[in-house]
């Protein structure tokens, strides 16, 4: 048991998983819907772009930090609805990012803040 705990302590990036990042209404630059096999450098999904770059506390190794992407079909659809609602009501969005896909931060959850 002590060995398992030691291994988990030595791999904080793997254990901690993801983190929440925020996108204020003024920071939204654009969003894009990418169809499957449309581009060789991007997966199918919803891409949300920050005016500058998203800031990650856990030193996420993705190189393209201007965007956050939802690649799961259902989540991309739900995220788009949330994004459009937030845009029309000037609300802040929070994304739970857990890893990378093609060097883009991969979002797996979305929250609309009041």
C-alpha positions as CSV (number, residue, x, y, z in Angstrom):
1,X,0.0,0.0,0.0
2,X,2.9,2.4,0.8
3,X,4.3,1.8,-2.6
4,X,1.0,2.7,-4.3
5,X,0.8,6.0,-2.3
6,X,4.4,6.8,-3.2
7,X,3.8,6.3,-6.9
8,X,0.7,8.5,-6.7
9,X,2.6,11.2,-5.0
10,X,5.3,11.1,-7.6
11,X,2.8,11.6,-10.5
12,X,0.9,14.7,-9.5
13,X,-0.1,15.6,-13.1
14,X,-1.5,12.2,-13.7
15,X,-3.3,12.0,-10.4
16,X,-4.7,15.6,-10.3
17,X,-6.2,15.2,-13.7
18,X,-7.7,18.4,-14.9
19,X,-8.7,21.9,-13.8
20,X,-11.3,24.6,-14.3
21,X,-10.4,27.6,-16.4
22,X,-12.5,30.7,-17.0
23,X,-13.6,32.6,-20.0
24,X,-15.1,36.1,-19.3
25,X,-17.5,37.5,-21.9
26,X,-15.0,40.1,-23.0
27,X,-12.3,37.4,-23.6
28,X,-14.3,35.3,-26.1
29,X,-12.7,35.9,-29.5
30,X,-14.5,33.2,-31.6
31,X,-15.8,29.7,-31.7
32,X,-15.6,27.2,-34.5
33,X,-17.4,23.9,-35.2
34,X,-15.0,21.5,-37.0
35,X,-16.5,18.6,-39.0
36,X,-14.8,15.2,-38.9
37,X,-11.9,14.9,-41.4
38,X,-12.1,18.6,-42.4
39,X,-8.6,19.3,-41.2
40,X,-5.6,17.1,-40.6
41,X,-4.5,19.2,-37.6
42,X,-7.8,19.2,-35.6
43,X,-10.3,16.7,-34.3
44,X,-14.0,17.1,-34.9
45,X,-15.7,19.3,-32.3
46,X,-16.3,22.7,-30.8
47,X,-13.3,25.0,-30.5
48,X,-13.6,28.1,-28.2
49,X,-11.0,30.8,-28.6
50,X,-9.7,33.2,-25.9
51,X,-8.5,36.7,-26.9
52,X,-5.1,35.9,-25.6
53,X,-4.4,32.5,-24.1
54,X,-6.1,30.4,-21.4
55,X,-4.1,30.3,-18.2
56,X,-3.6,26.9,-16.6
57,X,-2.3,26.4,-13.1
58,X,-1.1,22.8,-13.6
59,X,1.3,23.5,-16.4
60,X,-0.8,21.7,-19.0
61,X,1.5,20.6,-21.8
62,X,-0.7,21.6,-24.8
63,X,0.9,24.1,-27.1
64,X,-2.2,25.7,-28.6
65,X,-3.6,27.4,-25.5
66,X,-5.7,30.0,-27.3
67,X,-8.4,27.4,-27.8
68,X,-10.3,24.9,-25.7
69,X,-11.9,22.0,-27.6
70,X,-14.9,19.7,-26.9
71,X,-14.5,16.5,-29.1
72,X,-17.3,14.4,-27.6
73,X,-20.3,14.8,-29.9
74,X,-22.9,15.2,-27.2
75,X,-20.7,17.5,-25.1
76,X,-19.9,19.7,-28.0
77,X,-23.6,20.1,-28.8
78,X,-24.3,21.0,-25.1
79,X,-21.3,23.2,-24.8
80,X,-22.4,25.2,-27.9
81,X,-25.8,25.7,-26.4
82,X,-24.2,26.9,-23.2
83,X,-21.8,29.1,-25.1
84,X,-24.5,30.8,-27.1
85,X,-26.6,31.4,-23.9
86,X,-23.5,32.9,-22.1
87,X,-22.8,35.1,-25.1
88,X,-26.4,36.4,-25.3
89,X,-26.5,37.1,-21.5
90,X,-22.9,38.3,-21.0
91,X,-22.1,35.5,-18.6
92,X,-18.8,33.9,-17.7
93,X,-18.0,30.4,-18.7
94,X,-15.9,27.8,-16.9
95,X,-14.4,24.8,-18.7
96,X,-13.0,21.7,-17.0
97,X,-9.9,20.8,-19.0
98,X,-8.5,17.3,-18.7
99,X,-5.5,16.7,-21.1
100,X,-4.8,17.6,-24.7
101,X,-5.9,16.5,-28.1
102,X,-3.7,17.4,-31.1
103,X,-2.0,20.0,-28.7
104,X,-5.4,21.7,-27.9
105,X,-6.7,21.7,-24.3
106,X,-9.5,19.1,-24.1
107,X,-12.6,20.2,-22.2
108,X,-14.9,17.6,-20.7
109,X,-17.3,19.9,-18.8
110,X,-18.7,23.4,-19.0
111,X,-20.3,25.7,-16.4
112,X,-22.2,29.0,-16.9
113,X,-21.5,31.5,-14.0
114,X,-24.1,34.0,-13.0
